Amino acid sequence: MLSRFMSNTWCTPLRQAQRLFSSTTTMQATLNQIKRGSGPPRRKKISTAPQLDQCPQRKGVVLRVMVLKPKKPNSAQRKACRVRLTNGNVVSAYIPGEGHDAQEHSIVYVRGGRCQDLPGVKYHVIRGAGDLSGVVNRISSRSKYGAKKPSKS
């Protein structure tokens, strides 16, 4: 004996299969509804630098300065450091540019942005801020390396 709920025609397996392959679309929001802001909520953007806690930069103390080797096709000696941030997180950060004066207990600023050929290094140290000086004798892209404008004389 079929129950009262099973006898409904809209919930039978055949009816559900027909609905799946139906060519008619489901109802869409009207322009006024979209303008009013209805509809599915926007998906939150996942941060690429989660240890910074939604901040553009974080101050930190250098724990260790390291020389790392990059992944397979590349060959170099990349300079990086372990930094304890003011929020307590410890991160590995790449030191860009040629030559640096970072050492243990230096105060540095860390921004997001990974070094593509160093696994696990997802942050960059900001040159020219804190105890880390800018790159000397840098002519092009000076703002990225904290270098001053060269004098004309």
C-alpha positions as MATLAB code, in Angstrom:
seq = 'MLSRFMSNTWCTPLRQAQRLFSSTTTMQATLNQIKRGSGPPRRKKISTAPQLDQCPQRKGVVLRVMVLKPKKPNSAQRKACRVRLTNGNVVSAYIPGEGHDAQEHSIVYVRGGRCQDLPGVKYHVIRGAGDLSGVVNRISSRSKYGAKKPSKS';
ca = [
       0.000    0.000    0.000;
       1.359    3.402   -1.000;
       1.441    6.085    1.624;
      -0.135    9.459    1.145;
       3.261   11.114    0.436;
       4.464    8.503   -2.058;
       1.363    8.885   -4.264;
       2.232   12.471   -5.245;
       3.279   12.614   -8.867;
       5.975   15.278   -8.410;
       8.222   13.203   -6.139;
       8.363    9.957   -8.088;
      11.792    8.944   -9.439;
      10.522    9.156  -13.018;
       9.345   12.739  -12.457;
      12.682   13.714  -10.905;
      14.569   12.268  -13.886;
      12.351   14.232  -16.264;
      13.083   17.414  -14.335;
      16.853   16.843  -14.603;
      16.747   16.611  -18.385;
      14.193   19.377  -18.892;
      15.109   22.059  -21.429;
      13.280   24.808  -19.531;
      15.472   26.863  -17.235;
      14.773   27.671  -13.624;
      13.568   31.148  -12.679;
      16.246   33.822  -12.778;
      16.382   37.078  -10.854;
      14.862   40.130  -12.525;
      16.935   43.257  -13.134;
      15.219   45.026  -10.234;
      16.016   42.129   -7.913;
      19.657   42.174   -9.011;
      19.771   45.955   -8.526;
      18.379   45.539   -5.018;
      21.194   43.139   -4.185;
      19.383   39.836   -4.022;
      20.991   36.681   -5.280;
      23.776   34.462   -4.055;
      26.290   36.167   -1.765;
      29.727   36.947   -3.173;
      32.395   34.426   -2.297;
      35.056   35.861    0.002;
      38.511   36.237   -1.526;
      41.014   33.853    0.030;
      44.136   35.704    1.128;
      47.455   34.716   -0.431;
      49.255   36.015    2.679;
      47.189   34.681    5.607;
      49.874   35.192    8.279;
      49.653   38.987    7.878;
      46.053   39.035    9.226;
      44.609   41.204    6.405;
      47.340   43.850    6.842;
      49.353   45.143    3.870;
      52.629   44.891    5.807;
      53.746   43.626    9.204;
      56.744   44.501   11.314;
      58.895   41.649   12.550;
      62.217   40.570   14.033;
      64.671   38.465   12.028;
      65.294   35.105   13.705;
      67.670   33.589   11.161;
      69.188   34.575    7.810;
      69.325   31.700    5.305;
      70.709   30.957    1.857;
      68.318   28.695   -0.068;
      68.573   26.825   -3.357;
      65.681   27.179   -5.839;
      63.565   24.452   -7.425;
      64.666   22.231  -10.278;
      65.281   24.141  -13.506;
      66.861   27.129  -11.706;
      70.208   27.323   -9.957;
      71.172   30.135   -7.576;
      71.780   31.136   -3.969;
      68.609   32.930   -2.860;
      68.783   35.003    0.329;
      65.874   34.577    2.740;
      65.161   34.927    6.449;
      62.837   33.643    9.154;
      60.871   36.484   10.732;
      58.729   36.592   13.872;
      55.924   39.050   13.158;
      54.268   41.324   15.719;
      51.192   39.070   15.696;
      53.364   36.133   16.840;
      53.499   34.246   13.539;
      56.845   33.048   12.197;
      57.259   33.216    8.398;
      59.979   32.724    5.788;
      60.562   35.871    3.731;
      62.665   36.469    0.625;
      65.196   39.324    0.646;
      65.139   40.900   -2.847;
      68.055   42.658   -4.524;
      71.824   42.230   -4.510;
      73.472   42.317   -1.081;
      71.762   43.017    2.246;
      72.614   43.936    5.821;
      69.924   41.853    7.550;
      71.102   39.894   10.556;
      69.587   38.310   13.629;
      67.431   40.730   15.705;
      67.057   43.209   12.805;
      63.675   44.948   12.611;
      62.154   44.415    9.153;
      58.817   44.893    7.424;
      57.213   41.960    5.596;
      54.728   42.107    2.714;
      52.917   39.352    0.858;
      54.123   37.895   -2.429;
      55.755   34.546   -2.863;
      59.120   33.714   -4.380;
      58.138   31.374   -7.201;
      61.126   29.041   -7.146;
      61.555   28.757   -3.354;
      59.090   26.287   -1.799;
      57.487   27.572    1.391;
      58.600   31.204    0.954;
      55.374   33.218    0.557;
      56.495   36.641    1.780;
      58.942   39.395    0.782;
      60.978   41.673    3.036;
      60.593   45.386    2.219;
      63.938   46.969    1.344;
      64.683   50.430    2.747;
      62.318   50.054    5.741;
      63.288   49.326    9.333;
      66.872   48.123    9.794;
      67.134   46.783    6.235;
      68.801   49.275    3.884;
      67.968   49.736    0.218;
      70.018   48.290   -2.622;
      73.097   50.424   -3.329;
      73.813   51.705   -6.868;
      70.348   50.696   -8.078;
      69.269   52.697  -11.154;
      66.079   51.023  -12.448;
      63.031   49.902  -10.424;
      64.377   51.825   -7.418;
      61.050   51.956   -5.572;
      60.946   48.154   -5.338;
      64.362   48.024   -3.716;
      64.308   51.101   -1.458;
      67.057   52.908   -3.382;
      67.407   56.696   -3.334;
      67.467   58.757   -6.525;
      71.073   59.088   -7.717;
      72.531   62.606   -7.554;
      73.188   64.395  -10.846;
      76.757   65.442  -10.000;
];
